[in-house]
Amino acid sequence: MKYRIRHYTEYDYQELVSTCHNRLCLLPLTMPGQSCIQSEVNIVPAPDERSQRTDFFGNTLIFFSIYKEHKKLRINSSSIVVVEQKPNTDKAVSSAILWKDAWQLTSESKEDIADITQYTLPSHYIPKSEIVRNFALDCFPEDATLWNACTALMNKIYSTLEFKSGFTTVNTPVEFVVRSGKGVCQDFAHLMIACIRNMGLAARYVSGYIETIPPPGKEKLVGTDASHAWVSVYFPGIGWVEFDPTNGLMPSYKHITVAYGRDYQDVAPIKGIVFSSGNQKLTVKVDVEHLD
């Protein structure tokens, strides 16, 4: 499937900004199962400094600074991406690896243990937590395969938690999400990752986009899509396998990957600082257009 993704961001500042420094993580990855064949990011006012590099996790980052006074900042990202079926899912379905043996099998293999280990540890939004572990326990019986345990956990989050836009913020703890039973895709991804890591396994955060389909008889409105988040779990001998707890399904050609990280902190679309005072208004619009 081929998609055009447009991500529009505008900041309106109450007072003049004299200087800003920003980091963008908006460009889809090229990797097995996905090719980013065209991308551009336009910034107004034009940056005084701009650079691009690949970060520790393999994501494409853009850094820019503006030293001229401004009251608006506009960031327009546009990419064309070709997406195929996600790799490794079929192998994971038929895998007989028990979840309780997964880490031992990984440590005994010739795989890059250091890279995998970082995704078993607590991170900024992923705590070591008895509340989280207790939420996950019934999905991890002793005789469950890793596939069955992860699928059960994904389905539990999907069926027992309510998606409620605006109920949480980026800083909402996963324990609060468990207690309240509400959240958004970012919360559900953080919760599934936290559950898996608290069981001693490796999981990472995936940021990207998903093609949305309007209700029957309704036209799709431009700009009403949104960024999405899901989960990637490490299966020894197979590799990373993706799960979408917000929708209770395995990511497919409708999921467009932008970045991988330990949690949202590593892959936030826009991070930065401004030198100013007063409030700001943020407007974000996303459009995922199916091209063929």
N, C-alpha and C positions, 0 to 999 in steps of 0.2 A: 504494500500500500504506500502511496505517495501523499505526503501532507505538506501544506504550507502553514507554518505557525507564526502568528504575529503576537508579540507581547508588548503592550503599550503601558508605560508608566509615566505619571506626571506628578511632580511635587509643586504645590503652591505654597510659598512661604509668606508669613505675615510681615516679616521684616526682611530687609536686604541681606543676602548671604554674601559675605566677602570672599570666602574660600570654602571649597569642599573637596574631599578625597573619597572616592568610591571604588568598590570592587563588585563586578558583575559576574554572575554565573548563569548565563542565559542561553548559551549555544549548545544545541544537542550534540551528543557524542557520535563519533563514528567507531563502530565496534562490531563484533559478530552479531548478525541479525539486524543491524541498523547502519545506514549511511547518511551522513549529513552532506548533501551535495551542493548546498549554497547557504550562506549565512551572512548577515550584516547587522551592525548595531549603529544606529544614528543617535547622536547626543546633541542636545541644544540647551544652553550655549555650547559652542564647540570647545572641547577640552583644551587646556594649555599643555597638558601632558597626557599621553595615552600609551599603554603597552598591553601586551597579551602574552600569556604563558600557560603552561600546563602545570597543575598543582600536584601535590603529593599523591592524591587519589586518582590522578589521570584525567581530571576535569579541565575544561578550557575556561580560563578566567581573563577578564579584561579589567585593567586598573586605569583610572583616569582622575585628573585633578583639574579644577577650574579656579582661577585666581581673580577673575573679573566679577564685579558685583552682579547679582541676578536675584530675581524674585520667583522665577520658575525654572524647573529642571525637567526636561523631557527626554526619555530614553525609549527608543523604538527598536525592538529586535525583530528581525524577520529571517526565517530559515525554511529551507525545503529539505525534507527528510524522507527517505525510503525505509520502511520498516517491514521486516519479515517476522515469522513466528519466533517467539523467544526460544533460545537454545536451552537444552538440558531438561526441559520439563518432562518429555517422554521418558528419558532415562530415570528421572527421579520417581515417576509414577511406579515403575517396575522395580525400583531398588528395594532390596531386602535388608538394608542397613537399619539396625535398631537405633533409636535416638540416643540411648544410653551408651552405645558403643561409638557414636560418631566422632567425638573428640579424640578418643584413643586411636581410632583408625587414621585420623588426620595427622596426629603427632607421630605415627609410625611410618607415614608415607614420605615421599621425596618432595612434597609440595612446599610452597613458600610459607612456612609456619609463622614467620614473623608478621607477614601481611595478614594472614587469617586471624592470628591471635588478637590483634588490635580490635577486631570486631566482636570479641568475647568479653571485653572489659567495659566497666562503666564509662560513660562520656557525659558531655554537658547536660543533655536532656534524658540520659538513660541511667537511672540509679540502680544500685544494689538494693533490693527492696523485698521484704517478706510479703507485703501486700500484693505486689506484682507476681511474685512466685506462687502465692496461694491461688491467685486468679488462674494461673496457667496449669496448675498441678493435675487437674482432672483430664487434661488433654495429653498428658504424658504418662500413661500407664507403663509398667515395666516392659511389657511385651510389644509395645507399639513401634512400628518402623518410624524413621525420621519423617518420611513422607506423610504417614497417617497422623502423626503428632502435629506437624505444622499445618496440615489441612484442617484438623480439628480445631486448632487454635484460631486460624483465620476465620473459620465458620462461627466460632463462639463470639469473637469480636463483632463480626458482621451481624449476628442474630440477636445479641444481647445489648449492644450499645446503639444509641440513637444518634444519627447524624444531625447535628444542629449547628447551622452556620452562625458564627458570631458568639457562640456560647463560651469559647475558650480563646486564649491568646497564644502567641508563640511561646510564652514562658509558663504555660499551665503545666504543672507536674502530672506525670502519668498516674500517680496515686489518686489525684483528684478526678481524673477521667474514669478510673475504676469505680470510685465511690459514687460519682454522679451519674455514670452510665451514659454520658453524652460527650460529643466532641466532633471534630472534623477529620479529614483524611490525614493531616499531619499528626493528630493525636493518636489515631488508630495505628498508623505506622510506628510511631514511637512506642506505643503499648506493646505491639507484637514483637518489636525488636527487644524491648526490655524483658518480656516474658522469655524469649529464646535465650538471651544472654544470662538471665537468672537461672536457667536450666543448664548453664555451662556450655552453650553452643554459640556459633558465630552467625551474626546477622548484621546487615548494613541497611542504611536508609537510601532510598531511590527517589530523586526528584525528577519531575518531568511534566508531561501533559497527557491527556486522554481524550480521544474523540468522543464527543457527546452526541446523542441522537435525540432530536426533538420529539415530543409526543405525536402520535398519528394525526395527520391533518394540519400540523403546525409547521411553519417555516423556522429554520434555525436562524437565530438572530446573531449578527456579527458582533463579536466582542463580549459575548456572554459566557464563553468558556472560562476555565480557571486552571491554575497550576494544580498538579496532583502529586501525591506521594504514596509510595508503596514500599515493599520490603523484599530484600534478597537474602536468602539463607544458604549457608555453605553446606554442600553435600560432599563428603569425602569421596574421591575417585570420580566425581561427576563434575563438580564446579558449583557456581552460584545459580540458585533457582529462585524465581520471583513469585511473590504472593501479593494479592491486593485485598487487604482486610476490609477496606471501605466498601468494596463491591462484592466481596465474597467470591472471588474468582481468580484464576491464574492469568496474569498479564499476557497479552497477545499482541498482534500487529496494531491494535488501537492504542497501545501505551508507547509514548515517545519519550525516551530517556534523555535527560539533560546532564545529570550528575549522580555520583555515588559518594557517600560519606558515612561517618559514624552516626550522625544524626543531622537534624536541620541546621545546626550551627555551622557545619562544614560546607553546606551547599545552598545557603540562602541566596535567592536570585539577586538581591541588591543589599549591600552592606556599605556603611560609610559614616563619615562625620561631616558636619557643617558648622561653620563659624557664623552664628547669628543669634537672634533672640526671638521670642514669640512662638506662636504655634505654626503648624504646617498642615496642609490638606493633601492627602494622597489619593490618587485615582489610578486604578489598574484595570486594564481590559485585555483579555486574551481571546484569540480566535484560532481554532484548529480547523483548517479547511482541507477536505478530502479532494485530491486532485485527479485520481483515477479510480 
